[in-house]
Amino acid sequence: MNTARLLSFVSSSNVCRNFSSSSICNANYSCKLLVVGGGSGGCTVAAKFARRLNKDSVIILEPSNDHYYQPLFTLVGAGVKRVSDTRRSAQSVLPKAAKWLRDSAETINAKANVVTTKDGHVINYEYIVIAVGLKSDYNKIPGLTEALNDTSSGVSTIYAPEYCEKTWSDLQTFKGGEAIFTYPETLIKCPGAPQKIAYLAESYFTKTNVRSKSNITYNTCLPVIFGVKKYADALLKVVERKKINVNYKTVLKEVKPDRREAVFYNTDDKTKETTMQYNMLHVTPPMKTPDFLQRSSDIVDPNGYLTVNKYTLQHDKYPNVYGIGDCTNTPNSKTAAAIAKQCYVLEHNLLGTMQKDEPKLKYDGYGACPLLTAYGKCILAEFIYDGIPHETLPFDQARESALAYYMKKDLFPFLYWNLMLKGRYHGPEFVRKIINPLAK
């Protein structure tokens, strides 16, 4: 078999769905739609278009064998769920009618409609959806990686499957002293999670009779406890009730695990540093977009976020480029709920683009954050652009409720695995119209 026939064979087969890389897989690919990233946004979009386009017209570029429902990591850290409850194989959730290339992007040339991959593939596309999310930037905080990898350090994070069970271990071994929880000076996934785990920790310490011997501190880069005033007012009451110390504009700079010390700076004056002793330290790491986006100055803002129209999700320079989820520069909360709403808008606008039409649907910035305040209690925050509440249920969702807790724990994961990843769930708008028709 000559080289041309070999490349043709590889390009048209599914051999790369099952094997990560080899010399036989280095090939040129062409597709109608390339979806970069197979997480929440990428899987959902790929499922939609795999049904609409011919078989193998959609290529999904995703390196991981595992797919995680990350919103449950908080409950893993609190001992309610296990990591295995959050994980399924990527092969089981990615659409079978699409071609899965188990690899990641190395460069993108949006002018030429070409993506090159780390394993040497070249992918030519007509249209592309970038859905690569955010990754943790542990190296930005000296000492953090060392501390996370030390099982006895008392330092953990719920933001990674390899570390969130360590949070639960640290809660169980905590016998009193200083417990510190942090929020970094970058955009992050699920911005409510850093305080959720603090509230659950306080509840667990109360249950295990160590709360009276504990001092809990929440250090956040933000000037407020939460970005939507209605829910911020409710959360301040939770903080007061639980006697949690909150330091605003306070950012983790360094971890010294050998001394059990954490160094913080003030965002108003970064030369002003404070060193705090800890017995337990939960770190929300700084986050950034993947390296290939950071290098792609033609399509990103100065911070490496894909520049799209915040309403249509179409790139502001290349009409055949769309983005979804955490890697875009849309000013919404980076949550799975946002992706559910975005995927419907993106689907119809991209179809319009394929038909040489202008995008017509608008994403309103919808996001939701189930703010766990204790075991069995939750504030269900829902809002759109400009921090405007946009609630679904026919009662004040700023009140702590058991219903919202079990929705977070059981209902939302069911919707995610069984509907959303298959491209059949677009958020609770249809429910809102039925059960809360007077909602604005």
N, C-alpha and C positions, 0 to 999 in steps of 0.2 A: 504494500500500500504506500503510494507516494505521499509527500508532505501535505500537499493540497487536499488530497482525499482524507488524510488523517485528521487535519484540522476541521474539515467539514463534518466528519463523523462525530468528533468530540463536541463541536458547537451545537449539533442537532440532537445530542443524546442527553440523558439524565445522569451521566456518569459522575458529574460534579455535585450532584445532590447528595451522594453517599460518601465521597472521599474529599478531604479538605484540599489537598494539593499534591500534584506530582507533575513530572515533565509532560505527561500525556494530556494534562488539563490546561496547559498554557496555550491559550487560543484566542481568536477573535470572536466576539459575540455581537449580535445585532438584535435589537428588540424595539417594539413599539413603545413600551414603557419600562423604564428602569426605576425600581424602588430601592433606594439606598438605606438600609436599616430594616431589620425584621422585628423590631420591638412593637410596642402598642400601636403607634401610628403607622409604621410600615406594613405590619401584618394586616391591619384593618383596610388600608388603601389597596394593598395587593389583592386581598380577598374580593373587594368590590370590582376591580378591573379584570381579574382573572375570569370572572363570570361574564363580563361584557365583551372581552376581546378573545381572539382565537387562542387555542392552547399554545403555550410557550411564547406568547406575545409579550408576556410580563416576565422580567427577570428580577429576582430579589437578591440583593447583595447583603449577606448577613453572615458573620463569622462564627457566631455562637451556636453550640449544640443545644443550649438550654434557653427557655423563655420563662421569665419570672413575672408574676403579678406583684409588682413592687409596693403598691399601697398596703399590702399585708405585712411588710417588714416591721412596722411599728408593733403589731401584735405578736410577731415572733420575738421581738426584743422584750416584750412584757410577759412572755411565757404562755400566751393564749394559743398561738399557732406554732407550727414547725416550718423550717425552711422548705421541707418537702411539700407542704401544703401550697406553697407559692410557685412551685416549679412544674413545668411540663417540657417535654422535648420540643425543640423548634420544629422538627419534622412533623409532629402531630398537630401543630397549629397553623403552619404556613399552608397556603392554598395549593392543592395538588396540581391544579391546572397551570400553575406558574413554574418557572425554572428557578430553583434555588441554587445560587452559586455561593458556596461556603467560603467566603473571603470578605475582605473589607477594602474600602476605597483608599487609594494612595494619592491620586490627583484627580481633579476634574477640570476639563477644558469646556466651559459652557459655550464658548464661541463655536467650537468644532463638534459639540454634542458627543463628547468622548469622556469616559471614565477609565482610568487605569487602576489596577488592583495591586495589593501587596504581593500576590503570588504571580504577577506578570500577565494577567489577563487584560485584554483591551475590550471595552464594551461600548459599542456605538448605539446610541438611543435616539428616538424621535422626541420623546418626552421623558422628564425625570421628576420624581418626587423624592426629596431629601428628608429623611426621617431618622436621623442618627442619634437624637437625644443629647444628653449631657454625660460627661464622665467625671469621676472624682479626681481632684488634683491634690493627692496626698502630699506630694513633694513640696507643695507651697508652704507647708507648715513643718519646719525642722523637728525631727523627733517623733512625728506622728506615725509614720509607717513602722518604725521600730516598736513603738508602744502598742500598736494594734496587733502586731505579730507576736507579742509577748503575752502568754495566757494569764500571767499573774500581775499584769501592769495596772489593772483597773480602768483601762482605756478601751473604749469600743465605739461602734457606730452602727446605727440601724440602716445605713444607706448602702450596704453591700451584703449579698447573701453569705459571703464567707465570714462576715463579722457580726451580723445581727444576733446570732445565737450567743455570742460572747456578751452582748448587752444583758441578756437574760441571766447568764452565769454571774455577771458582775452584780446584778440586783440581788441574787440569791446569797452571794458571799458578803454583801455589804452589811456591816454590823454597826454602822454609825459613823459620824464624821462629816466631811465635806463632799457633797455630790454636786458636780458642776455640769451644766448642759450649754452647748454653744450653737450659735448661728453665724455663718461666715459673711464676709463682705463680697459676695458674688451672687448672681442668680443661682437658684438651686431647684431641684425637683421637690415638689410637695412642700412648700414653705411653711406649712403648719406642723409638719412632723417633728421638728426640733423641740417644740414645746409640748406636743402630745406625749412624747416619751418621758418628759419631765413630770407631767401630771400623773401618768401611770406609775412611774417610779415612786412618787409621793404616796400614792394609794397602796402600793406594795409595801413600802416601809411602814406605813400605818398598820397594815395587816400583820406584819411580822414583828411588830412592837419595837422597831428601831427608830421610828420617826422622832420621838422625843430626844434622841441622841444625835439627830441629823440636822445639817444645815444645807438647804437646797438653793442653788443659785442658777438663774438662767441669764446668760450673757448673750445679747443679740446686737448685731450691727445696726439694726433698725432703730428709728426714733420712737416707734410705737410697738405695741405687742402684736398687732395684726393690722393689715392694710385696709380693712373695711370697718368703719367706725362702729357699726351696729354690733358686730361680733367682737370687736376690740373691747367695747364697754362690758360685754358679758364675760370675756376672758379675764379682765382686770378683777372682776369679782371672784373668779375661780382662783386667781393668783393670791388674792387677799385671804380667801378662806383657807387655802392650803399653806399659807405663810411661806411662799416662795419669793426669794429675793430676785428682783429683775434689774439688771444693769443694761441700759440702752447705750447704743453707739460704742459697744465694747466687743472687740474682735480678737479671737485667738491668734497669736503670732508664733508661738513655739511651745512644744511639749518637752519637758525634761523628765522622762520616766524614771531615771535612777534616783531623782529627788522627789518624785511625785509632785512636780510643780508645773503650772501652766502660766505662760506669760501672755498678757493681753495688752492691746493698745486701744486708744480712744480715737474714733474716726474724725473728731474735730481737731485733734492734735496727736498725730501718730508718733511723736517723740515721747508722749506721755504713756509710760508703761506701768502695768501692775502685775505683780507675781502672786498667784494664789496657790495654796496647797490644796490637794485633792486626795480623797480616798477612792472616789469614782469620778471618772471624766467621760461624758458622752460627747463625742465630737461630730458635728455636721461638717464634713470636709468642704473646702472650696470646690467649685465645679466649673467646667469649661466644655466647649464643644470639642469633638474629636480633632486630631491633629490635621487631617487633610482639609478640614474647613478652616482651621486657623491659618493655613497656608494659602487659602484661595481668596486672595484679596479682591478679586474681581466680582465676587458674589456675596461677600460678607461685610458686616460693619467692623469698626476697629476692635471690637471685642470678640470677633470670630463667629457672630451669629448670622445666619442666613437672612438676607434683607428681603422680606416679602411685604406686600400690602397687608396691613393688619386686618382688613375686612375680607379680601378675596383670597389671600394666601398665595397669590401669584408673585413671582419674583419681580422686583421693581425694574429690572433691566432686561431679563430674558423671559419672554412670555411662555416658553415651553418648559420652564422650571417652576416647580411648586415646592412648598415646604409645609411640614406639619409637625406639631409637638414641640418639645423642649429646645430644639436646636435653632428655632426661628427667633427673630427679634420682635415678635408680636408682644405687646405689653400686657399679657394676661398671666394669671397664675399657672405655673407649669404642673399640671395635674392630668391624670387619666381622663377625668371628666371633660377637660378642655378638648382632648383629642376626640372624644366621642362626638362632640358638636362640630369640631373642625372637619372631621372626615366627610360629613354630609356636604358641607360647603365646598370642600376641595373636589369631591367626586363630580359634582355638577358643573363647577367652574372649569375643571380640566376637560371634561367632556365637551363643553362649549369651545374651549381652545382647540381641541382636536377637530372640531367642525368649523374652525375659522371664525368663531363668534367671540364676543367679549364676555368676560366673567360677570355674572349677574347676581349670584347669591352673596350675602355678606355674613361673616362670622361676627357675632356681637361681643366676643370676649368672654363668653360663658366659662365659668370654672366652678368647681365645688371642692370643699375641703371638710371632710368629717373630722371635727376636732375632738378627739377622745379626751375627756377630762377626768375619767376614772374608769375602773372596770365596771361595765354596764351603763356608762353615761357618755353622751356625745352631743356636741353642738354641731348641727349640720349647716355649714356656711355655703351659700350659693350666691353668685354675684356675676355681673357682667363688667364690661369696660367702665372705667372711672369709679370702681368700687361701689357700684349700685347693687343692692341686694336684689336677688331674682329667685324667689323661693318656690318650691314645688308643693310642699305639704300645707294643709289648711290650718296651720298653727304657727306660732312664732318659733322659728327654727333657731333663734338665739338662746332659747331655753334648753338646758340639758335634758336629754331624753333617752330612755332605754330603747325606743324604737329606732332612733338614729344609730345607736351603737350596734344593734343587730343587723341593720341595713349595711353598715360598714363591714361587719364581721362575716356575714353570710350572703346577703342579697347581691351586693356589688361584685364580689368574686364570681358568683353564678352568672350574672349578666356579662361580665368580662369574658369568661371562657366560652360561654355558649352562644352569645349574640354579638358582642362587640368585635371580637377578633375575626368573626365571620362576616363583618361588614353589615350587620343587621341591627345595630343599636346606635342611635344618634343622640343620646341624652334623654332627659325626662320631659321634654317639651310636650309630648302627646299625653303624658300622665297629668302634667300640670293643667292642661286644658280641661281634663275630665274631672279631677278631684279638687281643683282650686281655680275655677274659671274666673274668679274676680281678681286673681293675682295680676299685678302690673307686669 
